[in-house]
């Protein structure tokens, strides 16, 4: 299923709201929100790198065929 950019942005906003609400509801320090953002950024970088690696592997496989 392909998502539109608007749908992706809405889903991202909902996720961000969920994290923010958890910080507020549990009376967690704002540093927890900052740490969560940092972890998500690092996870994103790793996912992008893995996707690039997979693309490169796919290209290599296609060349062998």
Secondary structure, DSSP 8 states (H G I E B T S, - for coil): ----HHHHHHHHHHHHHHHHHHHHHTT--HHHHHHHHHHHHHHHHHHHHHHHHHHHHHHHHHHH-
